[in-house]
Amino acid sequence: MSKPATQPHDVYAIDRWGRDLFSVLENGDLGLKNPMRVDAAPVSLPDIMSDLEERGIHAPLVLRVSPFLEHGIRHINASFAQAIAQVGYNGVYRGVFPIKVNQQAQVIDRIVQFGRQYSYGLEAGSKAELVIALAHRLARDALIVCNGVKDAEFISLALLSRKLGFNTVVVLESPKELETVLTVAAELGQEPLLGVRVKLTNQIGGAWSESSGDRSTFGMHTDQLVAVIDRLKEAGMLHCLKLQHSHLGSQIPDVNDVRRATREACRYFIELTREGVELTHLDLGGGLGVDYTGEKNASENSINYSVAEYATNIVETVAYELDGAGLDHPVLVTESGRAVVATSSMLIFNVLEATLYDGQTSPDAAPDDHHLVGDLIAVQDYLKPARVQECLNDAAYYRNELRALFRRGFIDLRQMARAEQIYLSLMSKIKRLAESGTDFGDQLEKLTDIYHCNFSLFQSLPDVWAIDQLHPVVPLQQLNVVPDRRAVLADITCDSDGKVDRFILDDGVSPSLPVHSLSDATHYYIGVFYVGAYQETLGDLHNLFGDTNVATIELRDDGDFDLLHEQEGDTIAEVLSYVEYDPRDCVDAFRQMVDQATSEKRLKAADRKALMTAYRGSISGYTYYE
């Protein structure tokens, strides 16, 4: 079990990972704090859910908190501005948001809105993302950075957009891509604004180490870089190359890797300048991490630095290196997506029911009991703290023997049910003994409950399933009450992988979550936090569970909220269309079977109506439990 805590909610380490965005209210509700107005009253998350339910916006849902997103954009821009002022850097910062991190329209619209005062731009890694970027009125100095593999159509749109005043940079990924750019530019009579992606040799640590270093997917080695420079000189277009792109890595855990990679990027910048390239922008790509656990250390789900430290390391390093080479300071660009948007969204779902692995009552011995049932009952007679391990061993042995007898037909169903009830009662007593100590015990983890929850792991938390990403997970209510149970969270997909069984607690990562006993009278809501990056984009249609409902809210000073936008989750009809079904064809096929059954008198006319109403209702309904 977790170490003793001052308050019941301390077990969830909210103060450690919450970054002053969350607080526990006196009534035990988890509250949202407005980082843009620090004096505003926190807003109760359970109250928000109750209000949304009354409006017909049901769980599961993704809740987007507009001030959290605004704060993310302000924080990174303010951090670079402060570092530039402190260092005496003679350039500016022009960040861009990578659209791939969260492509949802409401998110991108607000990023553009909040980022306009900072000339904050967008990064597009595909034609579709470029189309999104060009549909927004960006600030005059904002950039659109085009990365990834680009065909002639992609390049053509990027070049033509410059006629509208967009600062659209085509980042060259290979010498071959340059030839396509030169051909399109000649056909259109439009000079390109070019960048070149340089592959760094420095490799970061952490889960995303392969996004950096010699074997990273994108970018050019030095020989390719020289070939591009020579080809641009030959074409008389070297002056078009203005930006060097050097991706530092992704979710960098150690700030010293930031400094080392930035220094190497500066070496390339200096050498390119000596080759006659008139570079004005240095793009250091992504890498700014999120401290999901709040541990502030260099690990896969944490980082050992702040946003301000990240900015200072970059600004100081670039200034020092370029001053040493006698070069002007370039415009600094980063493509920080995760750190900007991750905190702004949370997944909230209700618990539907629980499978409990203990019992409060135990049947008395009966004359016709098998002797092993009596042996199992007798374990409770010597159950005391000093003999817990012995009792666990004995209870497991007797139950396993009884199960073997049942499989061979020597005891009946009711005898087996009695044995299971006795065993679960024993486990309840053993759990209580363990909880009075300091260690929950690895052997007892297999006795944790399963809380069945109204969500799809594969749709809403794909990184949890695919790469063991950790997100803070917390009940939204009763945080002033000591949790009396431990559970893993199972989703409603028909898949044994559809569960969350790693949780961030005050004493580290645990295979079970402290939870409260369920009540039939009220909803028990659980929130998964920091899901704004990638989770909405990467979700799949396992069991044809579609996108959840989405609500975007503004936090008011009086402890209430305003609903800014609602997006209804996918209907069954919509997800059927994603997998090549026409919902109308499904209705027609079902109707034909119903009509045939009615004609053959196997179905009454009234039943026909009920069946068709039920089928049509389902096909137009929410894919989740209602």
Secondary structure, DSSP 8 states (H G I E B T S, - for coil): -----SSGGGGGTHHHHSTTSEEE-TTS-EEE--TT-TTS--EEHHHHHHHHHHTT--SSEEEEEHHHHHHHHHHHHHHHHHHHHHHT-SS-B--EEEGGG---HHHHHHHHHHHGGGT-EEEESSHHHHHHHHTS---TT-EEEE-S---HHHHHHHHHHGGGT-EEEEEE-SHHHHHHHHHHHHHHT---EEEEEB--S----STTGGGSSTT-SSSB-HHHHHHHHHHHHHHT-GGGEEEEE----SS---HHHHHHHHHHHHHHHHHHHHTT----EEE--S-----SSS--SSSTT--SS-HHHHHHHHHHHHHHHHHHHT----EEE----HHHHGGGEEEEEEEEEEE-S--S------TT--HHHHHHHHGGGG--GGGHHHHHHHHHHHHHHHHHHHHTTSS-HHHHHHHHHHHHHHHHHHHHHHHTSS---HHHHTT-EEEEESS-HHHH-HHHHHH-----EEESS-TTS---EEEEEE-SSS-TT-EE--EEETTEEESSEEE----TTS--EEEEE---SSHHHH---GGG----EEEEEEE-TTS-EEEEEEE---BHHHHHHHTT--HHHHHHHHHHHHHHHHHTTSS-HHHHHHHHHHHHHHHTSBSS--
